[in-house]
Amino acid sequence: MATPPITIHAPTPSGARPVTVHVNSRDERLGLAHSDHDLITFLADAGLADPERILDNPAVVQWKGAAAHRYEIIAGHSPKTG
């Protein structure tokens, strides 16, 4: 199975999640999302129609290092950045 083109990376110490999109054989950073609203805004600005509908589609979006839709670091856990 191919890697999904959009990756939501593990939360940073501030709780933000880096967002990248894989296009033209490279990853381009879209920004740091602190919420689903931020994420939807980044994806809409990148040209995706109805980005809120794809957040839970594993063929399009890959959530790494923490559960989907979670933006905080849980005390005692060190998220893996993959």
C-alpha positions, 0 to 999 in steps of 0.5 A, spaced: 500 500 500 502 506 498 504 512 503 498 517 504 500 523 501 498 527 507 502 526 514 500 529 520 506 528 524 507 527 532 506 533 536 511 538 538 513 539 545 508 545 544 502 541 542 503 543 535 503 537 529 507 539 523 503 537 517 506 535 510 504 533 503 508 529 499 508 531 492 512 531 486 517 526 490 518 530 496 515 532 502 512 540 503 511 542 509 504 546 510 505 548 517 504 547 524 497 545 526 494 546 533 487 543 532 483 540 526 481 547 524 488 549 523 489 542 519 483 544 515 485 551 513 492 548 511 489 543 506 484 548 504 489 553 502 493 547 499 487 546 494 483 540 497 476 541 496 472 539 503 478 537 507 474 536 513 472 529 509 478 526 508 481 527 515 479 520 517 481 517 510 487 513 511 488 512 504 489 520 504 491 522 511 497 518 515 497 520 523 503 519 526 506 519 533 499 520 536 492 519 536 488 522 530 485 529 532 490 529 538 494 535 539 497 535 546 503 531 549 500 526 554 505 526 560 510 521 561 509 519 553 514 521 548 511 521 541 515 517 536 516 521 529 516 516 524 
